[in-house]
């Protein structure tokens, strides 16, 4: 087969040989004709179009659309029935006495009502009239005969009416006496019930009004009344005439509470945000504590039909954040990947809350002894179970909360003394250098390996770039101990780590008791992405932790009470928040995870830094028991080669006041001597000043030599 080219070459046509076997072209099949289907309801000329349109309303009621909802309502009905059975069963004798008294009053009322009939009052009127006429005309014989006949008729009527009543009562009494006991009971009830009903009054209640186990009841009318009282709905001539909300779901039972989703009426100018801001007033109108009212906006992205006026409300029967704490799932795990969301706690309905921390920074705040540090440790605990996480930890308080981290932490700074402050500054400089080194590596990687310029699990292990978890507790202690210039530099370094670090695999985990402008500057707090606050004193303090204006949106930690230990408000975005009861992980559980994390890192070859040379942690890992005072003194002198005795005692008291609160220099010397410490000199010199003190080398001399030579065994 030949093929002629389109253009000539040197005036001659050029042909091209085609050595391929010709393919017979088959005509393409015409596309199938799909007839256009036009339904009857779509025709504009169909007069029945509106009538034939299928309604959008669901077939099943709201409470019957899910197995969980049906189960919750059945359980609630069962609890209510069982409670009423016990409550009224115990009061049955009381009800019996009340019934007898009502029946007696009813019998009296029945007798009074029947007396005109029994006494033939209908004839008495005629008798009285004729008697009066006879007195006026005694000579009228016909009138006297009529009086006599009327009197005889009245007497006859009384006789047979009273006789019939007496026969009926005698027959009923005889039948009751001769009947079987069961029949007697039925007959008595048949007679007493109508008499008791007749004896009732307007304010009479046979049954006592007890409080059922479901403490909160809700209806659409109650909801409208509460919103109207809060100024969110306008009032008409009567409450029934005013505008009302449109309930798209409920109110229905949902777990141990009531759930409802409603839309604010148009034309009133009120939005879902206005409803959230009136949480306290709405709770008061519903006769519950505001901690029991959980409200949020329904966004269009999460629910079809979500809009700026749609609110989801759940009202708990009682305080949902009290009771036994929930143990952390991390305590029973052998390994965990920090790339997965961390199990954090449960919300009011018992739904598990997890927090993704990759590419994030965190800030924890709140009053002392409300579980702030325990909650902050949950995030660090998850990183303990991932051997490819490197921990940098600083504790401004220098207590026992973070001491177990010496088994794992690449850098560990305890306390806010001068040497500890210098160690913190050195740690931050080390982090900044590492961050820049990582960015340089990531920039050189091909896009096939590093498509977004950020770390991946594969890059972490291939290039030995572990995730870095930066944990700093009690930030205000460090800032208070620094001079102004040092403070500004440290704040700048922390801002750089929190702002740029996530892309390089840095996770910041900061905490402070007083998150005001002096203790934790705004420019640092405002770049934190995840925030958590336990109880605070007021809404302003809540906004300092969670962000400006969050309390007005409903994220208000000041509504928590002293009983809500371990409970706080978690803000995960500009309009996303939830009140969470954090999982519980005690000190012993945290210490066990630290030892488990040390073993994981030792097996993966990732144990380094301070943890690799910590003789106390090594002793624990190898089952060697050091004297507690020896271990504590080594921890206190972590950043110092020598310390004066008063400073050492003060640091020990800060670490464990219960143990060292009453110790003096003599007791300390005796305890260390018993632990094997031999002091080469009782005097030390620090910054030109001399005094009684200890050398760290003397303390380390009491540690077994094999641990000093090879802490990792």
SEDOMI-955772 format. One record per residue: residue in one letter; x, y, z of N, C-alpha, C, O in turn. Coordinates in steps of 0.05 Angstrom, whole numbers, plus 5000, padded with zeros to 4 digits. Atoms other than C-alpha are relative to their C-alpha. Layout:
N
AXYZXYZXYZXYZ;...
REM end
This chain:
713
X501749765000500050005000501850255000503750265016;X498549755001502750684982498450235010495950225010;X501349764989501351355011501550244989503950264992;X498849765011502652024976500150225020498150285033;X499749784981505452585018498650244990498250274965;X501549775008501753235017501650204984500550334966;X498449805014507653654991502049874981503049664988;X497950105018512453554931502850075010503250265025;X497249954993519953504940501550034973501649854957;X498549945025524153824884498249964976499149864955;X501850025022518053834840498849734995497249704976;X501150275005516453094845498449925025498949995047;X501650114979511152754885501549785015502849625002;X498550204984513952334941497949805011495949885022;X501850214989510751674960501449875023503849865026;X499050124975511451315026498749725002496349694999;X501050274998510950565033498849945028500050025048;X501350084975506250305086500149705001498749564986;X499650294998508449595106498049875018498049625021;X501950124982502849495154497649894984496950004963;X502350125013497049055136497650185002496950285024;X502349824998491049465117497849895017497349655017;X502250074983485449465166497450104989497150334982;X502649935011478449455141498550175021498050085043;X501549834982474750025171497149925001495749904981;X502950074996468049845200498550255008499550405025;X501549764993462850375203499250005029498249795039;X500749984972461650615274497049985004495550094989;X502850044995455150405303498850265010499950395027;X501349754990450350975313499349985029498649765038;X500750014971449251155386497149945004495450024988;X502850074996442950865415498450245007499250435021;X501849784995437151325416498649955027497149755030;X501250024974434951425487497550185001497850434999;X502449835000427851655489499850175025500450085048;X500249824977426752255533497649935017495349915007;X502150074981422752085594499150245015500750375029;X501149774986418252625620497849905018495749805008;X502150094981414352455683497750195000497950434992;X502549845000407352705692500350255017499350465009;X499849774982409153155749501950224989501850444999;X498249815011414453495706498650174977499850364968;X501349875022409453715653498750265010497250265029;X501149744991407654455659497050014997495650175010;X502949985004400654325633498549795016496149755011;X501350204983399153785685498650145023499950245041;X501449864978393654065731500349855027499749975048;X499850164975395053505782502949995009503649835027;X497250024993402553645787500550045030502049885042;X499649964971402253925858498949775016500149695036;X501250214985397653375881501649744998501749585017;X498550245005402152825851502850015011504249815011;X497249974990408653095880500249855027498649895045;X499550154975411452625933501050185022502950335017;X499049824978412252996000502849935008503749705006;X497250044990419253086027500149905029502249835038;X500050094972417052906097500749715003499749554987;X499350284996420052256123497649835008495749945021;X502350174993415351666131500049945029497849945042;X499950074972417751476200500350255017501550455008;X499549774982417451956260502950015007504449825003;X497149964994424052236285501149795019503349695015;X499050184979424551776345500349724989501649555003;X499950275010423851156301501749964976501549764961;X498450025024428951296247502649865004504049804984;X497450144995434850956280499649805023497949845041;X500250194979435850356324500850125027499650055047;X499149874975439550776376497850175012497450175036;X502249834990433751266381497749845011496749905032;X502250174990428550716388500849885027499349875046;X499050124975432850376441500050195023499350135045;X499949794979433851026479497250065011496850095035;X502749944992426451176480498749775016497349815035;X501150234985424550466501501249985027499849925047;X498750014974429650476556498950225019498550175043;X501049784984427251156580497149935010496449995033;X502850074991419950906581500149785021498549785040;X499850214980422050276618500950115027499850025048;X499249884975425750686671497850155013497450145038;X502349844990419751146678497949825012496949875034;X502150184991414850566685500949865026499349845044;X499050134976419150196736500150185024499450105046;X499949814977420150816778497250065010496750055034;X502749954991412650976779498849765014497249795032;X501050244987411050256797500949985029499349935046;X499050014972415550286858499050235016498250205040;X500849764985413650996877497149985009496550025033;X502950014992406050896876499449745014497449735029;X500550254985406450176901500450035030498949925046;X499649954971409350406967497950185012497450175036;X502149824990403750916973497249894997495350045000;X502650135004398050426959498250025025495950105022;X501849974977395450427032499050295003496750335010;X500949724999395251187031497950064980495950194986;X502149965021391451176966497449875007495349975001;X502450144992386550676995498450165020495950195018;X501449834980384951127055498850244986496550324992;X501149775014384151727009497649924983495750084981;X502350095016379451316965497549965017495350045009;X502350054982375051117024498950275009496450305010;X501049734992374651847047498550144977496550264982;X501449885023372852076977497449864995495449994988;X502550155004367651526972497950085021495650115014;X501949914980364551747038498950274993496550324996;X501049745008364152457014498249984975496250124972;X501750055023361352206948497349895008495349964996;X502550124991356051796985498250225012495850235008;X501549774989354052427023498950174978496550254979;X500949835022353652826959497849864985495949994976;X502150145014349552276926497449995016495350025004;X502550004983344752246985498650274999496250284996;X501149735002343852996984498750044973496650174971;X501149965027342752976910497549844995495749934980;X502350175005337652406912497750065019495549975015;X502149954980333752666973497550144988495350064995;X502449885012329053116931498349794986495849814986;X501550205013327152506891498749815019496349745017;X501150194980326252036950497750125016495849995022;X502149874984322152546988497750124984496050264994;X502149915018317752686927499650305001497450405005;X500249714999319253426925498350104977497350334978;X501749925022315553456858497150025008495650194997;X502749984990309053326896499750205022497550315026;X500149824977310753766955499150284992497650415007;X500749735009310054406915497050024997495850225005;X502950005003302854226897498549995026496550135030;X501250024974301154036968500150265015498150355027;X499749754986303854686996498250214988497050385003;X501749805013299955096945497149965008495650155013;X502850064993293354746959499550065030497350155037;X500449954971294454797035499750305005498050395021;X500349704996295355557029497350094990496150275002;X502649915010288955616988497849915019495850055023;X502150094981285055197038499950185024497750225035;X500049824977287255647094498550264993497150385010;X501349755008284756237054497049964996495450145001;X502850065005278055897036499349745014499049545001;X500650254986276455377089497349894993496849654997;X502750095007269255337066499849854974497849734967;X500050135027271255076997500649715002502849635007;X499850294998269954326999501649884978503349704982;X498550115024272654186929503050045003504649874997;X497149944996279254516946501149825021503449745019;X499050184979279854097009500449724990502349584998;X499750275011278653456970502549994982503949784982;X497750005017284053646920502649995017504549865010;X497650014982288953776978500349725011502649625014;X499850274989287253097007501149814979502849644986;X499050185021288452746941503050054994504549864990;X497249945005295053116930501849895022504049795017;X498450104978297452936999500249704999502449595005;X500050295002295552206989502049914978503449714981;X498250075022299352196922502950035009504649875002;X497249964991305652486955500849785020503149685018;X499450214981305251977012500649744986502449594993;X499650255015304551406963502750004985504149804984;X497449985015310451646921502449965019504349835012;X497750034981314951706982500349715009502549615011;X499850274991313151007005501349824980503249674986;X498750195019314850646940502850094992504449924985;X497249925007321051076926501949925022504149815017;X498350094978323950966996500249705001502349585007;X500050305000321850236991501849894979503249694984;X498350105022325250136924502950045007504649875002;X497349954992331550466951500949815021503249715020;X499350184978331450037014500449724989502249584997;X499750275012330349396973502649984984504049784986;X497550015015336149586927502449985018504349835013;X497750004981340849726985500249735014502449625017;X500050264987338749077021500949784981502449614989;X499250205019339548676958503050014994504449814993;X497249975005346448966944501749905024503749775021;X498650094976348648847017499949705002502049575009;X500250294999346048127015501749874979503149674985;X498350115021349347986949503050035006504649855000;X497249954993355848286974500949805021503149705020;X499350184978355647857037500249714990501949565000;X500150285009354147206999502049954977502449714971;X498250045023359047316941502749905009503549915032;X497250094995366047016935501750255006501150474998;X498349774993371747446962500950164975501050414975;X499149875024374247596892497850174988498250404979;X502349855010367247806869499350235019498650445010;X500449784981366448206933501850244995501050474996;X498149785007372748596915499150154976499250404975;X501049865024370048736846497650165004497450394994;X502549854995363248946871500650255017499550465012;X499349774984366349386924501350224983500750464986;X498749815018370749716872498050134981498250374976;X502049895018364749806826498350205014497350395001;X501649804985361050176881501750235010500850465009;X498349794988366850556912501150194979501250434983;X498849835020369850806847498250234991499250464991;X501749765007363851226824499550195023499350435020;X500449824977362751476895502450185005502250415011;X497649844996370051686901500350214978501250444983;X499949805022369652026833498050235006498750465000;X502049804993363352386857501050185023500350415025;X499149864977366952596921502550174995503550315013;X497649855006372952916886499450304999497150384995;X500249715003374253666885501850104978503249944965;X498349895021377754136837503049975006504649934987;X497250024993384254096875500849725011503049685022;X499650274989383653366894501849844981501349824957;X498250185015389352896871500349745015501449745037;X499850254987388752176888502949905003503749815024;X497250095000395952006868501950235006501450454997;X498049804995401952376894501650074975501949894957;X498549915023405952776843503049975006504250155017;X497250054995412952476846501750104977500750164956;X498149925021419152686807501049754986502349594999;X499150245014420652166753503050004997504250215001;X497150015003427751936740501050174977503350264977;X499349825022427852336675499650295011497350385011;X500349754986429353006708499350234981498250434990;X500549785019428653426645497949904980498149694969;X502050055020422553436602500050234980500650464988;X499949795019422053826538497849964979497249744971;X502049995022416754016487500650244983502150424991;X499649785018416554486429499050265013500250475009;X501049764987412354966471501950115021502450355023;X498149924980417454966527502450144987503550334997;X497849895014422955106477499450284991501050464994;X500849735009419155696448499850195023500650425021;X500249834976417655966517502850095009503250325017;X497349944990425055926536501450214981502650394990;X498849825019427356276472498650285001499950484997;X501549754998421956806480500950155025501350405025;X499149874975424156946552502950104997503650305009;X497349915005431357006527500250234980502350334974;X500149785019429157546478500749924972501350094955;X499350105027430457116417497549974982497849954958;X502550005015423157086396498250235008498250305032;X501849784993418257656392497449905012496649675006;X502550084987411957636434497750124985497850354976;X502449905012405057696403498050085021498750145044;X502149944980398357836436500149805023499649865046;X499650214980399357176471502449834991503349864968;X497650165008405156686472499449824976501149764961;X500650175022401356246424499950154973500250024952;X500249845025400656816374502750094990502950184967;X497449905008408057006372501449804981500549584977;X498550185018413156716322501249775016501849795039;X499050244988415656026336502349884983502549934959;X497850145015421755606317498849764986496649664992;X500850245015421155046267501849775007504249785002;X498450234992423554386295500349804977498349684969;X499550195021426753966241500549725011500449524996;X499750254986428053416292499250045029500350225042;X500650014972424953276359498050215009496650344994;X498250114980424753416415499649705004497349615005;X500150294996426352666424502149935021504050075026;X498050114981430052256476502449914984502349794963;X497550075012437352176458502049935022503150115034;X498350084978441351766508498850095027496450045031;X501049904974440752086577499350304998500350475013;X500749725004437752736551498050024977497149834966;X501949935021433253076501501650144978503350314983;X498649875023435553276431497950134982495650034979;X501749865018432453776384501750174981503850274988;X498749825020434554136320497850184990495750094981;X502149815007430754766304501250234984503650284985;X499349765015430855366257498750245012496450245019;X501249744991429956076281498250114978498950084955;X501949895021424056416246501250234985502750394996;X499049785016425556886190498450255007496150245016;X501249754995424057616198500550105028499950345034;X499449914972426257636271502750115003503350245023;X497349894998433457806257501849865019503949975026;X498450154981436157276304501249764986499949634970;X498550225013441356766284500849795020500249815044;X499150214982444256126312502150105020502150015043;X497949894981450056526342498750155023499750145045;X501449864979445056946381498949805020498949855044;X501050204982442056306410502349895017501949865042;X497750104985448956046431500850205022501750125044;X499249794980450356706467498150015023498850125044;X502049994978444056616509499749745014497649675025;X500150274988445755936535499150005029497549835037;X500649994972445356126608497050065005495749935022;X502849934996438456446602498249774991496249715005;X501650225009435655866562500149775020498049655025;X499850214980438255376614498250075024496949905036;X501749924977434855776669497049974994495549885011;X502850035008428255776631499249704998496949635003;X500650295001428755016622500449875027500149635029;X499750104972430254946697502349795002502049595016;X497750184998437054616687502550185003502450425000;X497449864999444354806698501050044972500649874954;X499149955028447655116637502049794991502449764967;X498150215008452854556638498549774987499849614973;X501650215012447154096618499050064972498049894958;X501049915026445454496555502450004981504250164984;X497950015020449854316496498850094973496949974963;X501049895025448654746434502250054980504550104988;X498149945021452054836368498550074974496150004971;X501249945026450655106299500149754982501849584984;X500150225019448654616244501050124973499650284961;X498849905024453154756185499049854976498249624978;X500950125025451254616113501849774992500849584979;X498250215008457454196104499549745015500249525005;X500450244983455453716160497249894998496849655003;X502850095001447953676148498650154977498850394976;X501649875021443653806087497950195013496450115031;X501949814989439654426101501150175022499850355032;X498749834980444554716151500150294992500750354968;X500049725007444055466154500850175024501250065046;X499149824979445756076196498050025023498650135044;X502049994978439355996237499349735011497549715027;X500750274990439455246251501849935023504349965022;X498650064975441455026321499449715008497249615006;X500250274988442754326349500350035030502350145040;X500049974971441054286423499649725013497949575004;X500350254984441953706472500050085029501950215038;X500349934972439553786544500249745016498549565014;X499650254984442253256592498249995024497350205034;X501750034976438152976649501450095025500150195043;X498449914978443753136697502750084990503250094966;X497449915008450953376697501549774986502149564998;X498850225015454252956642503049975004504249784993;X497150014997461353086665500949915027503349935034;X499450114974461052776734500149704999499149584980;X499850294999462352066755502849904999504750064999;X497350125001468151586752501450084975500250084953;X498549925024473651806704500349774981500249544988;X499750205021474651446638503049954997504550134991;X497250065004481351086635500950034971499449984953;X498949955027485751266576500549744986501849564997;X499450245015486050736521503049974996504049754990;X497250015004493450916515501449825020503549705014;X498750154979494950566580500349704993502149575003;X499950295007493549876550501249954972501349724964;X498850045027496849996482502949935002504350025020;X497250075002503549706463501550194981503950244984;X498849825020504750186405497850184989495550114988;X501949815012501550796373501550174980503850234983;X498949835021502751206311499050295004496650345005;X500749724996502951956322498650124976497550344978;X501449905024500252036252497049955002495550074987;X502950054996493551776277499050205021500550295038;X501149824979488752206318500349875028500049635031;X499550104972490152146393497449985015495850175015;X502450024983484651876438500250195023502150185039;X499849784981483052466482498049995023498750045046;X502050014980476552376519497249954989497049844967;X502850035008468952376514498550255004499050415022;X501749764997463752916503497749935019497649725031;X502350034982457252996542498349754994497249635012;X501750235007453752446503501549745001500449534995;X498450244999459451956513501349934974502549714972;X498750055026462052016442503050045003503950235015;X497149984998469551886437501150234983500350264960;X498749775014473652506419502949934996504349865014;X497250035007480252426383501050264988499650414976;X498849745009485052986366502449944982504449824991;X497650025018489752976305502050225007501350455008;X498049804992496253316325502150054980503750244982;X498049945020500453266263499350264986497050324980;X500249745012501653956233498550205018497550405009;X501549844981498554256296501850105022504050005026;X498849914975500654646358497850025020495550085014;X502150024979497054606425500750185023503050235029;X499749834976495955046485497949915020495649885014;X501750084978493054826552500150215022502250315029;X500249804979490655316605497949935020496249755016;X502050044980486455356667501150035028503550075032;X499249974972486555406742501649765010501449554999;X498550234989491254976785498149795011495849855019;X501450234989488854286807497349964987495449885001;X502450065015483654226753500549794978498849744961;X499350215019487253686713501350104975501549954955;X498749905024490854136664502549844992502749764969;X497650145007497553786668499449714993500749604975;X500750275007494353096668499049984971499649794957;X501050005027490753276604502250064980502349934959;X497849945018496953576572501749754996502849704975;X498450255002500652926588498849794982500349624972;X501250195018495652536547501250024972501849814959;X498949965027498352836483502949904999503749774979;X497350104999505552696503500149705003501849574992;X500150294995503651996526499649854973500749634970;X500450135026501251826455502749994985503349794972;X497450005013508152036429502049815012503949734999;X498150194987511551576479499849724986501849584985;X500450275012508650966443500849994971500449784958;X498950005027511551176376503050045002503950265009;X497149984997519051036373501250224982503450304986;X498949805019519751546316499050285008498550454992;X500649744989517852126362502250075020502849915038;X497949914982523352516396498850225018497750425008;X501349824981521252886459502050215011504350145020;X498649784986523753566484498150105021495950205014;X501849944978520753716552501250215018503650195025;X499249804980521154316599497750045019495450105010;X502049974979517354366664500850235018502650205034;X499349774984517555056696499549975029500850105046;X500550054971514754796761502149825012502749855036;X497950184990520054256768499049805019500649705036;X501150204982515353786805500349714989502049664972;X499750295007514253036798498349934976498549704966;X501950085022509053076741501549904975500649714963;X498550065024514253046685502649845005504149794986;X497550144994519852686721500449744985502649674978;X499650255014518452006688501150034972502149844960;X499049965027520252326621503049984997504149984975;X497150035002527652266639500749744987503049714977;X499550265013527051556612499950024970500949854956;X500549985028525151806543501050264987501950264964;X499649735012526352556533502850034990504849975003;X497449935012531952756486501250235015503650255019;X499149784983532353396526497850045022495450045016;X501949964978529153496595501050225018503250215029;X499449774983529154156633498050005022495650015018;X501750014977526454146703500550255017502750325024;X499849774983524954776744500550264984500850254959;X499649745013525755516729502350165013502250415012;X497749864988532255676766501850094977501350034953;X498249895020537956026730501149794981501249834957;X498850205017541255396705497949874983498549804960;X502150115016534555116682499150194978498550104956;X500749815021532955756644502150004978501450014955;X497950025020539655716609499749744984500149744959;X500450255014538254986592497650024981497749914959;X502349965018531455196563500850164975500150094953;X499149845022534655726520501849844981501549864956;X498350175017539855226495498349794985498949734962;X501850195013534254726480498650124976498350004955;X501449865022530455236438501950054977501150034954;X498149965022536755406399500649744985500849744961;X499750265013537854666386497749934982498049824960;X502450065016530754606361500050174974499350074953;X500049825024531455206314502149904980501549914956;X498050105018537854926285499049754986499449724962;X501150245012534554256274497850054980497649924960;X502149935018528554576242501050104973500150034952;X498949905025532754956191501449784985501349774961;X498750225014536754326177498049834985498549734963;X502150175013530353946162498950144975498450014955;X501049865023527754486116502049994977501149964954;X497950035021534354456078499849734987500149714962;X500250275011533553706070497549974983497549864961;X502650035014526253746049500150154973498950074954;X499949855025527854275997501549854978500949894954;X498450145020532853815963498749744991499649614972;X501350255007528153215960498350034976497050244972;X501749985024524653065894497050005008496349895029;X502949984994517153195891498749725001496649695013;X501250274999515952445880500249895028498649725036;X499750104972518452325951498750205020497550115039;X501049794982516452985983498250194984499050414978;X501649845018510553245943499050265011498650454996;X501149764988508153775992502150155016501450355029;X497949864985514853986021499849955030500950105046;X500350074972512953656088500849715005501149554986;X499250274993514953036125497749804994495449874995;X501850225003511652366111501149775017503449785024;X499050234984512151706150502449874986504249775000;X497850125014516751446096502650165002504750065006;X497749824997521352056099501249985028503649995032;X499150014972521652006175501949775004504049815016;X498350244995524551306175502349984980504549904988;X497850025019528651346111502350195006504650125003;X497949804996532351986128500550065030501850255037;X499549984971532151886204499350295010500950425023;X501049744991527952516217497549955017495349995007;X502450064984523452326275498450255006499350485006;X501849794992517452746294501050115027501849965045;X499149884975519453246348497750125016496250285006;X502249924982514653346406501250195020502750115037;X498949804982516153996443497950065021495850185016;X501949974978512653996511501250195020503450155031;X499149804980513254606557497650055019495550145010;X502149954980509054636621500850235018503250285023;X499649764983508255246665501850214987503950284998;X498449805015510755746614500450255016502550385015;X499849744985509356326661502349995020503450215026;X497750024981514756066709502650094986504250234998;X497649925014520156146656500050294993502050434996;X500149725007517756826633500450185024501650395022;X499749844975517457076705502950005009503850195022;X497250024990524656846718502050134981504450144987;X498249905020527557186656500150315000498150445008;X499849715005530057886642498550064974497849884959;X501749935022526258276590501149914973499749814956;X498850075026531258166533499949704995499249604974;X500150295002531757416547497149914995496649724979;X502950085004524157376552499150044972497849874960;X500849945027523057706485501349804980500049724961;X498750195018528157246452498749725002498349594981;X501350274997525056616481497250004987496449814975;X502649985013518156856459500249984970498649854957;X499650015029520756966389500749724991499749634970;X499350285007523856276388497649815001497249654983;X502450174997517455946412498050064977496849884967;X501849935022513456326359501049884974499449784958;X498950125024518156086304499549705000498849594979;X500550294999517455366328497149944995496549754981;X502950065003509855406333499050074972497149944962;X501049915026509055766266501249844977499749764960;X498750145023514155426220500549715006500949554987;X499150274993515654796258498249774990499349564983;X501650235008509554366240500749884973500649644969;X499350115026511754306167502549835001502949664985;X497650164997518354026192499749775020501649645028;X500550224981515053526239500150085029500549905046;X499949914972514953956302497150025010495450144997;X502749984987508853886348500550155027501850055045;X499749844975508454426402497849945019495449925011;X502050074980504954266467500750185025502250105042;X499449814979504954876514497750015020495449955014;X502049974979501255006580500850225019503250275023;X499649784981500455576629497650035018495349985009;X502249954982496255726690498750274996496350304999;X501049735003495556466676500650104972502750224967;X499449925028495056586601499350294994497950344974;X500549725006494857346605502350114983504249974976;X498049875018498957836564502750005013504750014998;X497449994986504457846617501349725001503749694995;X498850274997505357096628500349854974502349724970;X499850135027503956846557499050214980496650264977;X500849785018504057396504498049914979497949684971;X502150065020498357446454501249904974500049734962;X499050095026502857366394500949714999501149594978;X499550284999504656676418497449845001497149644987;X502650144997497656466438498450004974497149804968;X501749975023494456706374500949824976499349784958;X499250185022498556246329499749715007500449534991;X500550284992496655616368497449914987495450064988;X502450095015491655196329498049855018495649875014;X501850164983488854726383500350115029502550155039;X500049884974486855006451498149855019496049765010;X501650154981484154686514500150155027502350235036;X500049854975481955026578498249855020496049785015;X501650094977479754736645498750245012498650465001;X501549784987475855166694501750255003504050235011;X498749744996477655906695498050175016495750095020;X501749844982474856476737497850154986495750204998;X502149845014471056866684500349974970502149834961;X500050025030469456936610502550124988503450034967;X497649885011475357396598502449815001503949794982;X497950194998480156876624499649774981501649664970;X500550215020476756356581500850084972502049924957;X499249905026477756786520503050024997504149994975;X497049995001485156866538501149734992503249724977;X499050275006486056116532498949914973500549824956;X501350125024481055936477499950184976499550094954;X500149815022481356566435497950215005495850165017;X501849784996477957236433497249954988497049864965;X502750035010470357196427498949725001496649674994;X500950284999469956446438497849965021496049805016;X502150034979465756516502497350094989495349974995;X502549915012460556906463498849794980496449794976;X500950215019460256326413499149745015498149565002;X500850244984458955826470502349855012501949685029;X497650144990466155596483500950155025502750325023;X499549844975466355846555500849805022499149655032;X499050184979470655476607499350105028499749965047;X500649894974468255926663497449875011496949905035;X502450134990461655526668500749745015499049635028;X499250254986465554926694500450065030501050295038;X499849964971465654826769502449855011503949724996;X497750144987470754556820499749704997501749565000;X500450295002467653866811500849894973501149654970;X499450095027469453836738503049984996504250104978;X497150055003476653606747500449824976499249614972;X499550155024479453366681498150064977498349934956;X501849925021473953696641500650284990501350465007;X499349745011475154276594498850044973497549864962;X501049935026473254626530502249984980504350104983;X498050045021477054406468499250154975497050114964;X500549845025477454896409501849894979504349894982;X498450115022479754576344499950164975501250094955;X500249835024478055126295498650265006497650305029;X501349744995475155826287497149985010496250155025;X502850044992468055556297499449725010497149635009;X500350284991469254856324501049985028503250045035;X499250044972469254696398498249785011496149725001;X501550214986466854156445501049995029503450025034;X499250044972466854066521500649705003498949534998;X499050284999470853436535500849935028502050085043;X499150124975471753006596502449834992502149614982;X497650135010478952806584500449735013499649685036;X499350264989481352096594501950035023503450235025;X498449984975484851946659502549814997502249574991;X497550155000492151726661501650105024502650325024;X498749914975495151756731503049994997504149914976;X497149995000502451846749501349734995503349714980;X498950275003503851096754499749914971501549794960;X500450085028500750976686501850144981502850034961;X498249845017504751536655502949905002504349894982;X497350104997511151276685500449734986502549684975;X499850265015509650576657500350054970501749904957;X499849945029508650876588502850114993503950054972;X497349905004515351236595502049774998503749774980;X498250245001518850576609499549844974501449744962;X500750145025515150256551501250154976502250034957;X498949845022517250836506503049984998504149994976;X497150035000524450756527500849744987502749734971;X499450255013524350026507499550004970501149894955;X500649985029521150186440502350154986503150074964;X497949855012526550706425502649855000504249874982;X497550164999532150256447500049794979502049744966;X500250205021529649716400500250124972501349994954;X499949885026528950206342502550174996502950284974;X497649845003535650536355499550305001501150454990;X500749724999532351206371500350125028499350345033;X499649894973534251296444502650165000504850064996;X497749825001538851896449499750235018497750255033;X500249764984540152556482500349955030501849775038;X499950034971539052626557499249735009500349625029;X501050264991535151976562502149794998502249605014;X498050205004540951576535502150005023503349795029;X498049994979545551816591498850035028500350085047;X501249974974540551846648500349755016499149545009;X499450254985543051356700497649915016497249675020;X502450084985536551376740498149854983497049644991;X501850145019532351186680501249734992499849544990;X498750255007537450666661499749795022499349555017;X500350184977537150366731497249895001496949655005;X502850095000529550326727499649794977498349594981;X500450185023529949996658501549745004500649534994;X498550254996535149486682499349865026500649675034;X500950134975531449326747501850055023501749905043;X498349934978536749646791498750215017497950425007;X501449814982533849996852502050195012503750115028;X498449794987537150656870498550115024496050105024;X501349874978535750996936498450244990499450394974;X501749785010529951486926501450275003501150444984;X498749744997534052076954502250034980502650264970;X497949995019539751906908498950074972499950244958;X501349955026535151896847498950294999499250424978;X501149735000531752556868502250214999501950414985;X497849805001538252926880501350014972501950224962;X499050005027540852706812498250154981499150294963;X501949865017534552966780500150305005500150464986;X499849714993535053636817502550124989502550354980;X497449905009542353716797500549944970502849944961;X499750075028540953536724501550214984503150154967;X498749785015543254226699502350135015503450335006;X498049874983548354376754502149795008501549565014;X497950174992555154076769500550025030501749855043;X499849964971554854346840497750185010496850364995;X502249844989549454646886500550045029501549875043;X499949954971549254976954497849845013495749785001;X501950174986545654567006497250135002495249994998;X502749884999539855077017498549994974496149944973;X501350025026538555096942499149724994497049684982;X500750285005538654346938497549915016495849785005;X502450064984533754276995497550134989495450004989;X502449865011529054796965499049864974496649844970;X500850145025529154426898498749735007496849654993;X501250254992527653766933497250045011495449885005;X502749944989521754076970498150064977495849984977;X501749935023519154356904499249744984497149734973;X500550255014519653656874498049835016496249725004;X501650184984516453276932499850115028501450055045;X500349874974514053696990499349815022500149845045;X500850194980510953107026502449865012502449805036;X497750154991517652757031502150185013503250125034;X497749834992522653327038499250265014500950425019;X500949754988518353867070501350075026501850305032;X498949954974521453787139503049945002504149945024;X497250074999528553597120501750255004501150474997;X498049794997534653997141502649894989502749674978;X497550085012541953967120501149745012502349584998;X498950244987543753427172498549754990499849554984;X501550235010538052967149500849934972501049694965;X499250045028540053057076502749864999503149674984;X497350125000547352897091499949715009501349544998;X500250274990545552277131498749814980499649594976;X501450175020540752017077501849944976501949724966;X498150045022545952117022502349825008503249654992;X497850184990551351787064499049715001500549534994;X501250274999546751187075499749894972499749644968;X500450095028545651156999502749954987502849874964;X497350065012553251096988501550244990503550204976;X498749765010555151816973502350075018502050095043;X497649924985562252006994500850284990501650314967;X499449735008563352756993503050055002504250025023;X497249945000570352946972500550275015502650315027;X499849754987569153646999497150095007495350064991;X502749904991563353947039499550294991497350394994;X500249735009564754637010500150014969501649864957;X500049975029563154846938500250304994499450465011;X499749735008564555486901498450054974498949914954;X501849955023559355776853500050314995499350465013;X500049725008560256446817501650175021500750395028;X498349854981565756656866499249985029500650085046;X500950024973561656496928500449715010499949524995;X499550264989563355916974497949945022496950125035;X501950084980558755517019499749705001500849564984;X500450294998556554827042498249914976496250044969;X501550105023554054416983501049734991502549605005;X499550275010554753806939501050024971500150204956;X499150035028558453616875498449774987497949575000;X501650215013554453216824501749754996500749534997;X498350235004560452766812500149825025500349585024;X500150164975560152556886497449845001497449615010;X502550145000552852386878500149764980499149544986;X499850215020554151986814501849785008501649554999;X498250214991559651616850498649785015499749565018;X501650214986554251236889498449824981497249634989;X501550165020551250966824501849774990504249814987;X498450225010553550276800501650084975500650214958;X498249925022559450346753498949914973499350064953;X500950105026556149926698497950194988497750214963;X502049815010550550446692501450254990500550374970;X498649765009555451026687501549954974501650134957;X498450065024559650676634498249954976498850024954;X501850065022553750426592497150005010496049795018;X502749974989546850686613498049824985496049754997;X501950155016543450296557500549705002499249544987;X499550294997546349626578501449884977502049654976;
REM end
